[in-house]
C-alpha cells in the first residue's frame, strides 16, 4: 500500500510547467530597486546641472540692476537712469531696451558700467537711441564683463 501525504513538503513548491506563467527569478526585485535608484540619481544630477546653469545665467545676485526713471522721451530716444549692484570696485555689462506702447522693441544697447574702488553701487544715465517713439526704458540684465 502506498501512502500519499496531504501536506506540502518543506521545500519550494513545484508547479506544473506552463500552467501559471513564467516564474520570477529570485533577486529581480533587487535589480528593479537598483535601476530605480540609478534613474533617480541621473534625474537629480540632470536637474542640478540645469539649476546651476540657469543660476549662472540669470540669478547672480552680485549683478543686480534697478531702473530709477526713464525721461526725455522723444521719437528717437529715451534717457534711462539706473542703478547697478556689482562686486566692490567691479564692472558690469548691462543690456538696455526701449519698447513702444504695443510692446515692440524699438531700441537695444549694451552698456558697460564700472564702480569706483570699494563701491558696490553704480548710478548712471544712458541715452538710448530708438527707431520709433518709446513708451518705456528698461534694463533687461547685467552680467560680468567677458
C-alpha positions as CSV (number, residue, x, y, z in Angstrom):
1,X,0.0,0.0,0.0
2,X,1.3,3.5,-0.9
3,X,0.7,6.4,1.2
4,X,0.0,9.9,-0.1
5,X,0.6,12.8,2.2
6,X,-1.7,15.8,2.0
7,X,0.8,18.2,3.5
8,X,3.3,20.2,1.4
9,X,6.9,19.3,1.8
10,X,9.2,21.9,3.4
11,X,11.0,22.7,0.1
12,X,9.8,25.1,-2.6
13,X,6.5,24.1,-4.2
14,X,6.6,22.6,-7.7
15,X,4.1,23.8,-10.2
16,X,3.1,22.2,-13.4
17,X,5.1,23.6,-16.3
18,X,3.4,26.3,-18.3
19,X,0.3,26.4,-16.2
20,X,0.9,29.5,-14.1
21,X,3.1,31.6,-16.4
22,X,6.8,32.3,-16.1
23,X,8.2,32.4,-12.6
24,X,10.2,35.4,-11.4
25,X,13.8,34.8,-10.7
26,X,14.9,35.4,-7.2
27,X,16.8,38.8,-6.9
28,X,14.7,40.5,-9.5
29,X,13.3,43.0,-7.0
30,X,16.8,44.0,-6.1
31,X,17.6,44.7,-9.7
32,X,14.4,46.9,-10.1
33,X,15.3,48.8,-6.9
34,X,18.8,49.4,-8.2
35,X,17.6,50.6,-11.6
36,X,15.1,52.9,-9.9
37,X,17.8,54.3,-7.7
38,X,20.1,54.9,-10.7
39,X,17.3,56.6,-12.6
40,X,16.6,58.9,-9.6
41,X,20.3,59.7,-9.3
42,X,20.5,60.6,-13.0
43,X,17.4,62.8,-12.7
44,X,18.8,64.6,-9.6
45,X,22.2,65.1,-11.4
46,X,20.5,66.5,-14.5
47,X,18.3,68.9,-12.5
48,X,21.3,70.1,-10.6
49,X,23.3,70.8,-13.8
50,X,20.3,72.7,-15.2
51,X,19.8,74.7,-12.0
52,X,23.5,75.7,-11.8
53,X,23.5,76.8,-15.4
54,X,20.3,78.9,-15.1
55,X,21.6,80.4,-11.8
56,X,24.8,81.5,-13.5
57,X,22.9,82.9,-16.5
58,X,20.1,84.7,-14.7
59,X,20.4,84.6,-10.9
60,X,23.8,86.1,-9.9
61,X,22.9,88.4,-7.1
62,X,26.2,90.2,-7.4
63,X,24.9,91.9,-10.6
64,X,21.6,93.4,-9.9
65,X,20.0,96.4,-11.8
66,X,17.1,98.7,-11.0
67,X,15.6,101.4,-13.2
68,X,15.3,104.6,-11.3
69,X,13.5,106.5,-14.0
70,X,13.2,107.0,-17.8
71,X,12.8,110.5,-19.1
72,X,13.4,112.8,-22.1
73,X,11.3,110.6,-24.4
74,X,11.2,111.7,-28.0
75,X,10.6,110.0,-31.3
76,X,14.3,108.9,-31.4
77,X,15.5,108.4,-27.8
78,X,14.8,107.8,-24.2
79,X,17.1,108.7,-21.2
80,X,17.3,105.8,-18.7
81,X,18.6,106.4,-15.2
82,X,19.5,103.1,-13.5
83,X,21.5,101.7,-10.5
84,X,23.6,98.6,-10.7
85,X,25.0,96.5,-7.8
86,X,28.4,95.0,-8.7
87,X,31.2,93.4,-6.7
88,X,33.3,96.0,-4.9
89,X,35.1,98.1,-7.5
90,X,33.9,95.8,-10.3
91,X,32.1,96.5,-13.5
92,X,29.1,95.0,-15.4
93,X,27.7,94.9,-18.9
94,X,24.1,95.8,-18.9
95,X,21.5,95.4,-21.7
96,X,19.1,98.3,-22.0
97,X,15.9,98.1,-24.0
98,X,13.2,100.5,-25.1
99,X,9.7,99.4,-26.1
100,X,6.8,101.2,-27.7
101,X,3.1,101.2,-26.4
102,X,2.4,98.0,-28.2
103,X,5.3,96.3,-26.5
104,X,7.5,96.0,-29.6
105,X,11.2,96.6,-29.1
106,X,12.4,99.9,-30.6
107,X,15.9,100.1,-29.2
108,X,18.5,97.9,-27.5
109,X,22.1,98.6,-26.4
110,X,24.8,97.1,-24.2
111,X,26.3,99.5,-21.7
112,X,29.4,98.9,-19.5
113,X,29.3,100.5,-16.1
114,X,32.2,100.5,-13.6
115,X,32.1,101.2,-9.8
116,X,34.6,103.3,-8.0
117,X,37.2,101.3,-6.0
118,X,35.5,100.0,-2.9
119,X,31.9,100.9,-4.1
120,X,29.3,98.2,-4.8
121,X,26.7,100.5,-6.4
122,X,26.8,102.5,-9.7
123,X,24.1,105.0,-10.6
124,X,24.3,106.1,-14.2
125,X,22.3,107.6,-17.1
126,X,22.3,106.4,-20.7
127,X,20.6,107.9,-23.7
128,X,19.1,105.0,-25.6
129,X,18.6,105.7,-29.3
130,X,15.4,104.3,-30.7
131,X,13.8,103.6,-34.1
132,X,10.3,104.9,-33.1
133,X,8.8,106.7,-30.1
134,X,9.4,104.6,-27.0
135,X,7.0,104.2,-24.2
136,X,9.3,102.6,-21.6
137,X,13.1,102.2,-21.0
138,X,14.3,99.1,-19.2
139,X,17.4,97.3,-18.0
140,X,17.0,93.7,-19.0
141,X,20.0,92.2,-17.2
142,X,23.5,92.9,-16.1
143,X,26.3,90.4,-16.1
144,X,30.1,90.3,-15.5
145,X,32.2,91.6,-18.4
146,X,33.6,88.9,-20.7
